[in-house]
Amino acid sequence: MDGLRALAMLMVVCLHLGQWTGSLIDDKGRPGPLARVLNGFDVSVPLFFVISGYLLYRPWAAAALTGLRAPRAADYYWHRLIRIMPAYWLLIITSLLVFDRERLGDGWRIVRLLTVQHVEHWMDLRVDPGSVSDWAQTWSLATEVHFYLALPLIAFVLHRALSSRHGVRLALGLLAGVVMLDLAWLVASSPASLQGPTGLWWLCGYVGFFAVGMALAVLVAHIDHTGQLPSPVRFVIRHPWVCWAAAAVAFALLNTPPAGGLSAPADQWEAAFRYVADLTVVVGLAAPLVFARASGPARLLSHPVLAWLGGISYGIFLWHLIVLQVTVRTVLGLHYAQAGTGAFFVLLPFVLLLSVAAGWASHQLVEAPVVRRFRRRPRG
């Protein structure tokens, strides 16, 4: 999973660099030269959400099926707080003090930023070609935080389902229902939902991907508890590369006209097409890593370099956009979407190197020390 997280993080950096150099969308809103490759890289966001759903819900799923003690909600919330917020607060405070001092007097904006409740306030993100203080990538962190808040309640409902006679089937059915309702909501509200950040970035429209990760956690807990392999799991174990091939095909389809344009809101059919293609990509990539841990895909993403990058990916996520903008604007003197495709390939190694350095520093100096110092030990 660390390797998969690293892959998603690399896609995020490339996607944003494509935006800022004009390789994805130029300064006139037209598709750039690399648009039909980079357009599919926004599947990285659903990938992050599937990983979170799987890793965070797995202890609850195991407890429900084995009768062991479930995680305490208070401990869970505390561990999420110390894992996520200190590094995020450092980013916000540093960028406000260095790049955005004139807006320090806007108290409610700062409160929304520090509490990760800014997803409904577009101006809070300061996506402004004249400002380096741009936290546009943190919309997905806000979506994650809303899932974090909801997870204990969701786990309580699924615990009741998993404790019933047809527990695993019922729980998987409920999670599949969440995916279908999520898709239905997105289709029913398109294109209106895609005309502003409130509709596009809220938990609705993405909760299905968290549900997919939770479904994977249910299946893994069921296998660990009973040793029984459902037919789909046996297929994944026997044919892991077929799953990745399906993911590759779906990724290619994300870069075709039926998946929607780059600058115009998707219509209902495009929204549905993209959602299904995203689901195919994330399930195709994640399933072999979860169920076939000795397979080729799992070994590939277990490479020490990818595992290390995955371990520091949160810091890379937080700092890469400021690194990118400082590099493009301050060093090269170029404005948004004016650098061009040549600059994309020239800048990519430097942006990656500096972002990785910032991510490593964040992990070593903030994230890991805070977790070690304040983590609560399980009771009992």
C-alpha positions in Angstrom: 0.0 0.0 0.0 2.9 2.4 0.6 4.0 1.7 -3.0 0.5 2.4 -4.3 0.4 5.6 -2.3 3.8 6.6 -3.8 2.4 5.9 -7.3 -0.6 8.1 -6.6 1.6 10.8 -5.2 3.8 10.9 -8.3 0.7 11.2 -10.5 -0.5 14.2 -8.4 2.8 16.0 -8.8 2.9 15.4 -12.5 -0.8 16.5 -12.9 -0.1 19.8 -11.0 3.1 20.4 -12.9 1.2 19.9 -16.1 -1.3 22.5 -15.1 1.3 25.0 -14.1 3.4 24.6 -17.2 0.5 24.5 -19.7 1.1 20.9 -20.7 -2.3 20.0 -19.4 -4.3 23.2 -20.1 -2.7 26.3 -21.6 -3.3 29.8 -20.4 -6.2 30.2 -22.8 -8.0 27.1 -21.4 -7.2 24.9 -24.3 -5.9 21.3 -24.0 -2.1 21.2 -23.8 0.2 18.8 -25.6 0.2 16.3 -22.8 -3.5 16.6 -22.0 -4.5 13.2 -23.2 -2.0 11.6 -20.8 -2.1 13.8 -17.8 -5.9 14.1 -17.8 -6.2 10.5 -16.4 -3.8 11.3 -13.6 -6.6 12.7 -11.4 -7.5 9.0 -10.7 -4.8 9.5 -8.0 -7.4 11.0 -5.8 -9.7 8.0 -5.8 -6.6 5.9 -5.2 -5.8 7.8 -2.0 -9.4 7.3 -0.9 -9.5 3.6 -1.5 -6.2 3.2 0.4 -7.7 5.2 3.4 -10.9 3.2 3.4 -9.0 -0.1 3.4 -6.3 0.7 6.0 -8.5 2.7 8.4 -11.5 0.3 8.4 -9.6 -3.0 8.5 -9.2 -3.1 12.4 -13.0 -2.6 12.8 -13.7 -5.3 10.2 -11.4 -7.7 11.9 -12.9 -7.0 15.3 -16.4 -7.5 14.0 -15.6 -10.9 12.5 -13.4 -12.3 15.3 -15.1 -10.9 18.4 -12.0 -8.9 19.4 -12.3 -5.4 20.8 -12.9 -2.8 18.2 -10.9 0.4 18.1 -12.1 3.0 20.6 -13.5 6.0 18.7 -11.7 8.5 21.0 -8.3 6.8 20.4 -9.0 6.6 16.6 -9.9 10.4 16.4 -6.8 11.3 18.5 -4.5 9.3 16.3 -6.0 10.8 13.1 -5.5 14.2 14.7 -1.8 13.8 15.6 -1.1 12.1 12.3 -2.6 14.6 10.0 -3.0 18.0 11.6 0.5 19.1 12.9 2.2 18.9 9.5 -0.9 20.5 7.9 -0.9 23.3 10.4 2.8 23.9 9.7 2.1 24.3 6.0 -0.8 26.7 6.5 1.0 28.9 9.1 4.2 29.0 7.2 2.6 29.9 3.9 0.4 32.5 5.5 3.4 34.2 7.2 5.7 34.0 4.2 3.3 34.5 1.2 0.0 35.8 2.5 0.5 38.2 5.4 -2.0 40.7 4.1 -4.8 38.3 4.9 -3.8 37.3 8.4 -6.5 39.6 9.7 -9.3 37.4 8.2 -9.9 35.3 11.3 -12.8 33.1 10.1 -10.8 32.2 7.0 -7.8 31.1 9.1 -10.1 29.1 11.4 -11.6 27.3 8.4 -8.2 26.6 7.0 -6.8 25.3 10.3 -9.8 23.1 10.9 -9.8 21.8 7.3 -13.3 23.0 6.7 -12.4 25.2 3.8 -13.6 22.9 1.0 -16.8 25.0 0.6 -15.0 28.3 0.4 -13.2 28.5 -2.9 -11.4 31.8 -2.1 -9.9 30.2 1.0 -7.8 28.0 -1.3 -6.3 31.1 -2.9 -6.0 29.6 -6.3 -4.6 32.8 -7.7 -1.9 33.1 -10.3 -0.6 36.1 -8.4 -0.1 34.3 -5.1 2.3 31.5 -4.1 0.0 30.8 -1.1 -2.1 28.2 -3.0 -3.5 25.2 -1.0 -5.7 23.9 -3.8 -4.5 20.3 -3.3 -5.9 20.3 0.3 -9.5 20.0 -0.9 -8.9 16.3 -1.0 -7.5 16.4 2.6 -10.8 18.1 3.6 -12.7 15.3 2.0 -10.6 12.7 3.8 -11.2 14.5 7.1 -14.9 14.3 6.6 -14.6 10.6 6.0 -12.4 10.3 9.1 -15.2 11.9 11.1 -17.9 9.6 9.7 -15.9 6.3 9.9 -16.8 5.3 13.5 -20.5 5.7 12.8 -20.2 3.7 9.5 -18.2 1.1 11.4 -20.9 0.8 14.0 -23.5 0.1 11.3 -21.3 -2.4 9.5 -20.5 -4.1 12.8 -24.2 -4.9 13.3 -24.3 -6.2 9.7 -21.2 -8.3 10.1 -22.5 -9.8 13.3 -25.6 -11.1 11.6 -26.2 -14.5 10.0 -25.1 -13.4 6.5 -22.7 -10.9 7.8 -20.0 -10.6 5.1 -22.6 -10.7 2.2 -24.7 -8.1 4.0 -21.8 -5.8 4.7 -20.6 -6.1 1.1 -24.1 -5.4 -0.2 -24.4 -2.3 1.9 -21.0 -1.0 0.7 -22.0 -1.8 -2.9 -25.1 0.2 -2.3 -23.1 3.1 -1.1 -21.1 3.0 -4.4 -24.3 2.9 -6.5 -25.9 5.7 -4.6 -22.7 7.8 -4.9 -22.7 7.2 -8.6 -26.4 8.0 -8.9 -25.9 11.2 -6.9 -23.0 12.3 -9.1 -24.9 11.6 -12.3 -28.1 13.2 -11.1 -26.4 16.4 -10.1 -24.1 16.8 -13.1 -23.2 19.1 -14.6 -24.3 21.4 -11.8 -22.1 19.6 -9.2 -19.1 20.1 -11.3 -19.4 23.9 -11.7 -17.9 24.7 -8.3 -15.8 23.2 -5.6 -18.7 22.7 -3.2 -20.3 20.1 -5.3 -17.2 18.6 -6.8 -15.1 18.3 -3.7 -17.6 17.3 -1.0 -17.6 13.8 0.3 -20.6 13.0 -2.0 -19.2 11.9 -5.3 -16.2 10.3 -3.6 -17.6 8.3 -0.7 -18.0 5.3 -3.1 -14.2 5.0 -3.3 -13.8 4.9 0.4 -16.5 2.2 0.4 -14.5 0.2 -2.1 -11.5 0.3 0.2 -13.7 -0.8 3.1 -15.1 -3.7 1.1 -11.5 -4.9 0.5 -10.9 -4.7 4.2 -14.0 -6.8 4.9 -12.9 -9.5 2.5 -9.3 -9.6 3.9 -10.7 -9.9 7.5 -13.1 -12.6 6.3 -10.2 -14.6 4.7 -7.9 -14.1 7.7 -10.7 -15.3 10.0 -12.1 -18.3 8.0 -9.4 -19.2 5.4 -12.1 -19.2 2.8 -11.4 -17.6 -0.6 -14.4 -16.2 -2.5 -14.4 -16.8 -6.2 -13.4 -13.2 -7.2 -10.5 -13.4 -4.8 -9.3 -16.6 -6.3 -9.4 -15.0 -9.7 -7.3 -12.1 -8.5 -4.7 -14.5 -6.9 -4.4 -16.5 -10.1 -4.4 -13.6 -12.5 -3.0 -10.5 -10.8 -1.6 -9.1 -14.1 -5.0 -9.3 -15.7 -6.3 -7.0 -13.0 -3.5 -4.5 -13.8 -4.2 -4.9 -17.5 -7.9 -4.0 -16.9 -6.7 -1.0 -14.8 -4.4 0.1 -17.7 -7.3 -0.1 -20.2 -9.5 1.9 -17.9 -6.8 4.5 -17.5 -6.5 4.8 -21.2 -10.2 5.3 -21.5 -9.9 8.2 -18.9 -8.0 10.0 -21.6 -10.6 9.7 -24.3 -13.5 12.1 -25.1 -16.2 10.1 -23.4 -14.5 10.8 -20.1 -15.1 14.5 -20.5 -13.2 17.6 -21.4 -10.5 19.4 -19.4 -12.0 22.8 -19.0 -15.7 22.2 -19.4 -18.0 20.4 -16.8 -18.8 16.8 -17.5 -22.3 16.0 -18.5 -24.2 13.1 -16.9 -22.9 10.4 -19.3 -19.3 11.7 -19.0 -19.6 11.8 -15.2 -20.9 8.2 -15.1 -18.2 7.0 -17.6 -15.4 8.6 -15.6 -16.7 7.3 -12.3 -16.8 3.7 -13.6 -13.4 4.0 -15.2 -11.9 5.4 -12.0 -13.5 2.4 -10.1 -11.9 0.0 -12.6 -8.5 1.6 -12.2 -8.4 1.6 -8.4 -9.9 -1.9 -8.0 -7.6 -3.3 -10.7 -4.5 -1.8 -9.1 -5.4 -2.4 -5.4 -6.9 -5.9 -5.5 -3.7 -7.8 -6.3 -1.8 -5.9 -3.6 -4.4 -6.9 -1.0 -5.2 -10.5 -2.0 -2.0 -11.7 -3.9 0.8 -10.3 -1.7 3.4 -12.5 -3.4 2.3 -11.6 -6.9 4.3 -9.6 -9.4 2.4 -6.4 -9.0 2.7 -6.6 -5.2 6.5 -7.3 -5.4 6.8 -4.4 -7.9 5.2 -1.9 -5.6 7.0 -3.3 -2.6 10.3 -1.9 -4.0 12.2 -0.2 -1.1 12.3 3.2 -3.0 8.5 3.2 -3.6 7.9 2.0 -0.1 10.0 4.9 1.3 8.3 7.4 -1.0 4.9 6.2 0.2 6.0 6.6 3.8 6.8 10.3 3.3 4.0 10.9 0.7 1.9 13.0 3.0 4.6 15.6 3.4 5.2 15.6 -0.4 1.4 16.1 -0.9 1.4 19.1 1.5 4.5 20.9 0.1 4.8 20.0 -3.6 2.4 22.8 -4.8 4.3 25.6 -3.1 7.6 24.0 -4.3 6.3 23.9 -7.8 5.0 27.4 -7.8 8.2 28.9 -6.3 10.2 27.0 -8.9 8.1 28.0 -11.9 7.3 31.6 -10.9 10.2 32.8 -8.7 13.1 30.9 -10.3 12.0 31.0 -14.0 9.8 34.1 -13.8 6.9 32.4 -15.6 3.2 32.7 -14.9 0.5 30.1 -14.7 0.3 27.8 -17.8 2.9 29.7 -19.8 6.0 27.6 -19.5 5.1 24.9 -22.0 5.8 21.2 -22.5 9.5 21.5 -22.7 9.6 23.1 -19.3 7.5 20.2 -17.9 10.2 17.7 -18.6 13.0 20.0 -17.5 11.3 21.0 -14.3 9.9 17.5 -13.4 13.2 16.1 -11.8 13.8 19.4 -9.9 10.2 19.6 -8.6 10.3 15.9 -7.6 13.6 16.2 -5.9 12.6 19.4 -3.9 9.2 18.0 -3.1 10.7 14.7 -1.8 13.2 16.7 0.3 10.3 18.7 1.8 8.3 15.5 2.4 11.2 13.8 4.1 11.8 16.9 6.3 8.1 17.0 7.2 8.1 13.3 8.1 11.3 13.4 10.1 10.9 16.7 11.9 7.1 16.9 12.4 5.0 13.8 11.6 7.0 10.9 13.1 8.1 12.8 16.3 4.6 13.9 17.0 3.1 10.4 16.5 5.8 8.9 18.7 5.4 11.4 21.4 1.6 11.5 21.6 0.3 8.2 20.4 -1.9 6.3 22.9 -1.2 2.7 23.6 -4.2 0.3 23.3 -6.0 -0.4 26.5 -6.6 -3.9 27.8 
